[in-house]
Amino acid sequence: MKIGIIVFSHTGNTLSVAEKLQAKLTAASHSVQLEQVTAAEESPRAEKAGLRNAPDTSSYDMLIFATPVWAFSLPPVMKLYLDQIPTLKGKAVGCFVTQTFPFPWMGGNRTIRQMVSACEALGGNVFHTAVINWTRGRETSIAQLSEDFSKAGK
């Protein structure tokens, strides 16, 4: 299966989780490409300047979108990216977020709902989501995420 992991990562935390997931999926004999969404400018209002890199999703059988939680919500850069995707019709889609606050209800759940809503509006079939807390049980959560997404890819 050809899997695309599309990640927006400002500090590198979300990217590090995506890289671990990529390794797990590759070990399970999938073709996995990790691509990053980047803003045209580094600033709090970078979404107004547009995107420097907006990966094409059309060639993947399965997609996994990953982003940090910003201000209890989906970062504007990732929202802009999801808004510009023409379609996800018929694609299996997974989403995960990373957050610093200790509980998923402190922004993680809301951000996941926003991602799921955007993906479903584009016709994607969301099969799994996860919130990775950066300060509590991080390694266990990453291992579970990798296992869950690996099973979904079979």
VMD Tcl script that draws the C-alpha trace (Angstrom):
set ca {
  {0.00 0.00 0.00}
  {1.26 3.48 -0.82}
  {0.96 5.66 2.28}
  {1.56 9.39 2.56}
  {2.30 10.94 5.94}
  {1.64 14.66 5.60}
  {2.96 16.60 8.57}
  {3.09 20.18 9.75}
  {5.65 20.53 12.52}
  {6.89 23.81 13.91}
  {9.29 22.59 16.62}
  {10.06 19.11 15.31}
  {8.04 17.18 17.90}
  {5.24 16.20 15.51}
  {7.78 15.41 12.81}
  {9.65 13.06 15.17}
  {6.44 11.08 15.81}
  {5.74 10.97 12.06}
  {9.25 9.61 11.44}
  {8.72 6.82 13.99}
  {5.40 6.00 12.35}
  {7.05 5.98 8.93}
  {9.67 3.50 10.17}
  {7.00 1.20 11.62}
  {4.90 1.26 8.43}
  {7.96 0.74 6.23}
  {8.96 -2.27 8.35}
  {5.46 -3.64 7.67}
  {6.32 -3.60 3.92}
  {4.40 -0.47 2.96}
  {5.67 2.19 0.61}
  {5.68 5.27 2.86}
  {6.50 8.84 1.91}
  {6.75 11.54 4.59}
  {6.09 15.05 3.32}
  {5.98 18.34 5.19}
  {3.57 21.23 4.91}
  {5.42 24.52 5.29}
  {4.33 28.13 5.34}
  {5.74 30.64 2.88}
  {6.84 32.81 5.82}
  {7.75 32.11 9.45}
  {5.36 34.21 11.50}
  {2.29 33.75 13.69}
  {0.15 34.82 10.72}
  {2.01 32.73 8.14}
  {-1.24 31.41 6.68}
  {-1.88 34.84 5.16}
  {1.30 34.48 3.08}
  {0.35 31.06 1.75}
  {2.22 27.77 1.64}
  {5.78 27.10 0.54}
  {5.16 23.36 0.34}
  {1.73 21.77 -0.12}
  {2.13 18.04 -0.81}
  {-0.05 16.45 -3.48}
  {-2.25 13.72 -1.98}
  {-3.54 12.18 -5.21}
  {-0.99 9.36 -5.57}
  {-1.52 7.79 -2.13}
  {-3.84 4.92 -1.20}
  {-3.83 5.95 2.44}
  {-3.03 9.30 4.07}
  {-2.03 10.22 7.59}
  {-2.22 13.88 8.54}
  {-0.23 15.10 11.55}
  {-0.02 18.48 13.26}
  {0.61 20.03 16.65}
  {-2.18 21.70 18.61}
  {-1.93 25.48 18.57}
  {-4.07 27.60 20.91}
  {-6.38 24.62 21.54}
  {-7.03 24.31 17.81}
  {-5.82 23.34 14.36}
  {-2.84 25.50 13.33}
  {-3.75 27.99 10.59}
  {-1.04 26.56 8.30}
  {-2.53 23.05 8.44}
  {-6.06 24.43 8.03}
  {-4.94 26.31 4.92}
  {-3.36 23.13 3.56}
  {-6.43 20.97 4.19}
  {-8.65 23.66 2.64}
  {-6.67 23.57 -0.62}
  {-6.79 19.78 -1.16}
  {-9.20 19.14 -4.06}
  {-10.47 15.74 -2.88}
  {-9.81 12.76 -0.64}
  {-12.64 10.72 -2.14}
  {-12.21 7.01 -1.50}
  {-8.99 7.39 0.48}
  {-8.39 5.93 3.91}
  {-7.32 8.75 6.22}
  {-5.77 8.80 9.68}
  {-5.02 11.86 11.80}
  {-2.89 12.51 14.85}
  {-1.92 15.56 16.84}
  {0.76 16.31 19.38}
  {0.11 18.58 22.33}
  {1.88 19.81 25.43}
  {-1.09 20.09 27.77}
  {-1.62 16.92 29.84}
  {-5.14 15.96 28.74}
  {-6.68 15.46 25.28}
  {-9.64 17.70 26.18}
  {-7.17 20.60 26.42}
  {-7.09 21.17 22.67}
  {-6.20 17.75 21.29}
  {-9.77 16.49 20.93}
  {-10.92 19.74 19.32}
  {-8.02 19.73 16.86}
  {-8.74 16.10 15.92}
  {-12.42 16.97 15.34}
  {-11.39 19.84 13.07}
  {-9.09 17.57 11.05}
  {-11.69 14.80 10.78}
  {-14.34 17.28 9.68}
  {-12.06 18.73 6.98}
  {-11.07 15.26 5.71}
  {-14.62 13.92 5.67}
  {-15.85 17.04 3.84}
  {-13.34 16.12 1.10}
  {-14.68 12.55 0.90}
  {-11.97 10.87 2.98}
  {-12.77 7.83 5.11}
  {-11.23 8.53 8.52}
  {-10.27 5.21 10.11}
  {-8.21 6.24 13.14}
  {-7.18 9.28 15.18}
  {-4.82 9.84 18.10}
  {-3.68 12.55 20.49}
  {-0.04 12.30 21.57}
  {0.66 14.14 24.81}
  {4.22 15.39 24.90}
  {4.56 15.47 28.69}
  {2.64 12.34 29.84}
  {3.19 8.84 28.48}
  {4.64 10.03 25.20}
  {6.62 6.92 24.24}
  {3.78 4.56 25.12}
  {1.33 6.67 23.11}
  {3.67 6.78 20.11}
  {4.13 3.01 20.22}
  {0.35 2.52 20.38}
  {-0.21 4.99 17.53}
  {2.34 3.16 15.39}
  {0.72 -0.19 16.14}
  {-2.81 1.06 15.42}
  {-1.88 2.71 12.13}
  {0.18 -0.32 11.10}
  {-2.84 -2.60 11.59}
  {-5.05 -0.23 9.59}
  {-2.66 -0.41 6.65}
  {-3.20 -4.16 6.20}
}
mol new
graphics top color blue
foreach p $ca { graphics top sphere $p radius 0.5 }
foreach p [lrange $ca 0 end-1] q [lrange $ca 1 end] { graphics top cylinder $p $q radius 0.2 }
display resetview
